[in-house]
Amino acid sequence: MQNQIAPRSRKVRVLATLGPASSAPEMIRKLYLAGADAFRINMSHGAHAEKAVVIASIRAMEKELGRPTTVLVDLQGPKLRVGTFADGAIELQVGAQFHLDHDATPGDATRVRLPHREIFAALEPGARLLLDDGKLVLRVLDVGPERIVTRVEVGGRLSNHKGLNVPDVIVPMAAMTDKDRTDLAFALDNNADWIALSFVQRPEDVADARRLIGGKAALLAKIEKPAAIERLEEILELADAVMVARGDLGVELPPYRLPPLQKRIVETARRMGKPVVVATQMLESMIVSPSPTRAEVSDVATAIYDGADAVMLSAESAAGDWPVEAVTMMDSIAISVESDPSYHDRVHFTQTLPDATTADALSFAANGIARTVSAKAIVCFTLSGSTARRIARERPSVPLLVLTPRVATARRLGLLWGVHAVRTRDVSSFEEMVGKAKRMALRHGLGKAGDRIVIMAGVPFGTPGSTNVLHVVRLTGNELKNYPTVSSAPA
């Protein structure tokens, strides 16, 4: 890989969803140059052959630009839907009774099929059923193995195969369907860096997915069910990252509950040292407009002030009329927020106390030392990426340059706050470590002659989880004299 692309001038990452408006190779390249750090492939739409072409385009761009690029594959999860109607749609009247059953006969104004037996077993009288993204609300009056009797509380038009949400109970359904297992196998065969698990309700959902992934990719748990919030820390213990998925979460909860829950999820993830992504409707109006609303800009800014690792574009970049402009706007908002003199204090409002480990203690210290000696960068050597995650957890005020011999590690770090990951040959001695850290800092424009940098690594070198070295050095400016500034192979 050629080391041609300088580090971003901002710390928060931008995750852009690819779709009909943005899957062409030239558009993917434009999105990356506009500020996209990672790309989301949504498995709810499209065929595997189409997705394989998109991933191949990302990897071709990665090779051309010389920057490890992150691919996140988002599994659809168990979508709950009602059946069909004889006339294609009905009008539900407030106060009327409406039944859900197993009868495959097309429905009418009194009943419709619900092909999910698990719901019948989980429901109790008094529970709510939300239809069509929460536009219609049913209240359960009675439930049996063959029929659910409800009363319409919020009526309206209901058409074929509309979605159904069950916010008040935990439905005993696995987070992964047969389709998801097939999609997961495809994602792993195509070397996806992250797998997003949808509709997580319990830690067991995450544990099951981890077993299937087998360490071949990192796992992100999407928090979009109220039940997941009740066991948030247990889920985070098992996941590699978490997403505040405000779409379905906003359907199953009143809108006014979302802001405090978003802050709680972000704070918990940061405290536990897990990357956190804020997603859904961030710049929604840019699907059809070249400019966002002031409220949307404020929403994105709030997530950045709270210290989210990444902010995500969904339909804005996947199917909208202005995908490049949406990424550019996200990039501009982030740069503006991070330029605010109060940003540093705000992003450290959440306390991230180190665990009682050597690696955590050194990561905590590195941030303080960098501030005290006015270092220009922290340079971290890592195999697995765990040291980089620990340092990023502290939200250092200087860039974090991560050097790793593993391209898979460099790619996975693309969702991490403040990280500029570079694939490079591993080191085998202390002197080699210092020399390489200095050269790479200069090569990537993170310092000049006379500047200090902080170095973190583990001895013995090449051993995962051995972080035990913290070293401060001064750049002379001569480190690159006998080395090329651009290399087609790992340096």
N, C-alpha and C positions, 0 to 999 in steps of 0.2 A: 504494500500500500504506500502511496506517496503522501508525505506529510505536507499538504498544500493549504488546507483550510485552517485559518486561525481560530482560536477559541472564541465562542460567543461572548459578547460584551455583557450578557446578563446571566443570572444564576438559575432562575426557574426555567424548566424545560417546556417545550411546546409539543404536544402530541396531536397529530393531524390524522383524521380518519380518511382513508382513500375509498373512492366509490366511482360512480359513472362520470362525475365531473373531473376526476383527478387521477385516474389510473394509467393514463398514457405516460410513457417514460419521460417525455419532455415536461409534462406537468409535474410529475414527481420531483424532477430536478428543480423546477421553479419553486415548488413549495419548500424544498430543503434550503435553497439559497435565500428564500424569503424569511426563514426562521424555524422551520419544522425540524425538531431534533429526533423525532420518532414517528413511526407510522403505524396506524391501527388498521387491521384487516378484519372487517365485520363478517363473521360466518353466517349471519342471519340471511344474507342475500348472496346470490351468485353461485356458480359451480366451481369445483376444485380446479379445473383447468384454467379458469379465468384468474383465480387467486394465485396459482403457481406462476403465471406470467407476470403478475404484479410484483410478487416477491423477487422474481428474477430481475425485474427492472430496478428494484431497489438495490439489489446486490451489484448490478452493473454500474449504477451510479456511485455506489460506495467505492468500487474499485477505481472508477474514473477520478473521483474527488479525493481519494485517499483518507476518508474518514469513516471509522466504524459507525454503522447506522442501525438503529434499533427497529425491529419488527415485532409488533404485538398482535397476536391473533386472539380475537374476542369470540369465545364460544357463545352460541345462542342461548343455551339453557332451556329449562322446561317452560315453554310458552303455553299458558292455559287459554283455551279458546272455546267459545260455544259453537254449536253446529250451524245448520242452515235453516232457512225459513222458506215456506212454500212460495211466498211472493218476493223473496229476496231480502225483505226487511219488514219490521213491524214498528208500531208506535206504542211504547209503554206509558200507561197513564198512572199518575201519582195516586196511591192508595189501592191500586188493583193488586190482586194476587197473581203471581207468576211462578211457574214450576220449572225446575230443571231435572231432567231424568236421563235414562240410558236409551230411550227409544230413538232409533235411527231415522224415524219418519220426520220429514221436514217440519219445522215448528210453525206456530202461529202466535196470536196475541196472548195466549194463555200458557205456552210451554215451549221449551227448546231442549235439544240434546246437550248434555255436558259429558264429554267422553273421558272424564278423569275420575275414576272411582276413588282415588285417594282423598279427594275433597269430601266426598260423602262420609267417609269414615272420620274425618277430622273436624267437621263443622258441628257447632252447637247452636241452639236457638239464641238469637240476639246478635250473632255475628253479621258483619257486613260483607256483601259481595259488590265489587266495583266493576263496571263494564265499560269498554271503549275508553280506556285511559282515564277512568274515573268520572266520565261525563254522566253516567247513570249509576244509581245506588239502589241495591236491594237489601232488605233486612230479613234474615232467616227467621221464619216462624216455627218451622218443624223440619226435621231431617230424618230420613231413614235410609236403608241400604239402596233403595231404588228411586227415591224422589226427594228433592229439596223443595219445600214450600217457602216462598218469600213474599214480602209485600214491597211494592215499588215506593221508594222514598224520594228519589229524583228520577223523573221520567224523561222520555225522549225517544229518538229514532235508534233502533238497534238492527244492524244488518248482519249478513252471514259472516261467521268466523271471527267476530270481534273478540278482543282479548278480555280476559277476566282476571281480576286481582283479588286475593283473599288476605286482607291485612291483619285480621284479628286472631288468627290461629297459625300454628306451624303445620304446614301440610307435609305429611310424611313421604315426600318425593325426593329422590336423589337429585343433586344439582346438575348431574350430567345425564343426558338422554343418550339413546343409541346413536342419534345424529351427532351429538357432541363427541362421542368416542371415535366415530369415524373422522370427524373434523380434527380432533386432537391428533390422531395418527397422521393425517395429512400435514398438520402444522409441524409436527416433530420431524417428519420426513423432509420437510422443506426448511429445516433449521430455524424455525421461529425462535426469537430470543425470550419472549414473554408469552404466557398463556393467561388470558383473563377469564376467570370463572364467574358466570352469571348466576344471579338469584341464590347466593349463598345464604343459608339460614343457620347453619350449625358448624362448629369446628370440624365435625366428622365429614362434612362436604369437602372441606379443604384437604383433610387427610386422605380421602379417597382419590382426589385429583392428583395429589402429590405422588401417590403410589403409581398411578398410571403414567405420569410424566417421567418418573424415574431419574430426575436430575438433568434431563436433557434440555430443559428450559426453566426459567424462573416463573413463579406463580403469583398472579395478582388476583385478590379477592374483591369482587364488586359488591359494595354494600348498597343494596337496593330493596331490602326487606326489613321491616321493623324488628323482626325476630333476631336478625344479625346484630343489631345494635346492643341488644341485651347481653350478647356474648362476644362483644367486640374484641376484648383483650385476648380471649382464647383463640379467636379466629386469627388475630394478628400474630400470635405466637407461632402459628403454623404457616402463615402466608409470607411471601417475600415482599409483598407490597399490597396496598389497598386503594380502591377507588371509591370516591364519594359519587355514586351513580344517581344523580338527582332526578332522573326520568321516572323510573318506577317507584323510587322512594317518595317522590313528590306526588305520585298518584295515591299511594297507600297511606300517606300522612297529610294532615292539613298543611298548606303551604307555609304558614307562619311557624311551623315547627322545624322547617328545614335549616334556617340559618344557625340556630344554636346546635343542631345536630351536626351540621357541617363542621363547625368549629370544634366540637367534641371529637369527631373522627380525626380531623387533621391534628389536633393536639395529642390525642392518644397515639397515633401513628408516629408522630415526631418524638414523643417521649420514649417510645419503644424502639426507635431507630429504624423504622420501616418507611420506605418511600410512599408518598401519598399523592394521588392524582385527583383533581377536582374536575368534574365533567358534566355535560348536558346543558344545552341552551345558554352557553356562555356568551355567544355573539349571535343568537338565534336570528335576529333581524337581517344579518348579513347573508342569509340564504337567498334573499331577493334584493337586498340593498347594498350598495358599495360602502355604506357607513353604518356603524352600530348606534344603538341608542345610548344616551348618557348613563342610564341605569345598568346596561350591559357592561359598559366600560368599568363602572364602579364595582360590579359583581366580580369581574376578573381581577381588578385591583385588590379587592378584599381578600381573595384567595391567596394572592401573592404576598400581601402584608402578613397573612397568617402563617406564611412559611411553607405553603404547599410545594412539593417537588416539581409537579407538572400541572399544567392546565390543558384541557382537551377540547378540540373542535370535533363536532360530530357531522351533522348534515351540512354545516357551513362549508366544510372542505370536501365532503363526500359527494354531495348532490347539489350544492348551491351554485348560484350564478357568479360568485366572486371568491373562489377558493384561495387564490394568491393574496387577494386583498385581506381576507379574513386572517390568514397566517401573518401577514405584515402588520395588521392591527394588533394581534395578540403580542407579537414581538415588540411593537412600539409601546404598548401599555406596560409590559414588563420592564422595559428599559426606563420608562418614565418613573415607575414606582420605585425601582431599585436605585434611582438617582436621588430620591427624596432623602434629605439629611436625617429624617426620623426613621427611615426604613430599618436601619441596623437595630435600633432599640425595639421597634415593633416586632421584627422577626425573631427577636430573642425574648419576647414576652413569655413564651412557653419554656419552662425549665426542662433541660435535657441532661439530667445528672448522669455521670458515667456509671456503668456497672463495675463491680469489683474485679476487673480483669486488667492485665497489663496493657492490652491493646486499647481498651476504653480510656484508661488513665492517660496514655500517651496521646491519643486522639484529642482528648479534652485539653491537654497541655499544649499541643501543637497550635491550637487556635489562639490561646493566650500568648504564647511565645511570638507567633506571627504578628500580633498586634503590638506587643512590647518592643520588638526590635524593628518594626516597620518592614517586615519581610514582604516581598512582592508576590510570593506564591508558596503553596505547600505542594511538594512533590511526593507522591506516594507510590511505592512499589507493591504490587499485589498479584496474586495468582487467582484467587477466588472472587475478589472484589469486596470482601468483608471489611478490610481496613478502610477502603474508600467510603463505604457506607457509614462507618463509625465517624469518620472525619466530617462527612457531609451532614450528619446529624447535628453537629455543632454549628452549622451555618456560618463557616468562617468568612471573614470580611475580605479575604484574598482569594484568587483563583486556585482551584484544586486540580493539579495535573496528575493524572493517574497513568502509570506505566505498567503494562502487563504483557506477557508473552502470549496470552490466550485471546484470540479474536472474539471468542464467545463471551468472555468476561468484559471486554471492551464494549461490545454491543449491548450487553445487559445494563451497563452503567449509564446508558443514554436516557434513562428516566430519572436519574439521580440529580438532585439540586447541586448546581455549581461544578459538576464534574466535566473535565475535558479528558477523555480517555484515549490513549494512544497504544497501539500494539507495537511492541518493540522486543528485541531479544532480552532475555533475563540476564541478570548479573551474577557473578560468582564470588566477588570479593568486596570488601568495604571501599577500597579505592575505586574500583570499577563503578560501584553504586554512586559515589560522589561525582565522579566524572560524567557519568551518563545523566544524572539529575541536572547538573549544571548545563550540559549541552542541550538537553531537551527543553529546559526552561528558556534558554536563549533562542533556540530554533523556533519555538512556538510564541515568541514575542512576549514572554511573561517576565522579562527582566533585562537589565543591561549591566554594563560594567559598574561595579561598586554596589549593586543591589544584593540584598540577602535573600536566601530562600531557606525554607524548612523542609527537611527530608525525613520521611518515615519509611521503614522497611523492617524485614524480619531476618534474623540470623538464627540458624543457617539459611542461606538464600535458597530459593526454590522450594521451600517447605510451607504449605498453606497453614494459616493460623498461627504463625510464629512471630507476629509483629512485636518487636522489642527494642527497636532503634529509633531514636529521635535526634537529629543532627542539624545544626545551623551552619550554613556556609555562605561565603561571599563570592559573587561572580566577578571574574576578571575581564571578561570580554574576549579572551583568547581561546576559550574552550573549543571553538568551532574551526580553529585555524587549519587543522589537518582532517576535518570532517566535512563532507558536502552538506549543504543546507537542505537539499532535497534528496531523498533516497527512495528507490523503487522497492526496496525490501526493508523489513524491520531493522531499525538501527541498533 
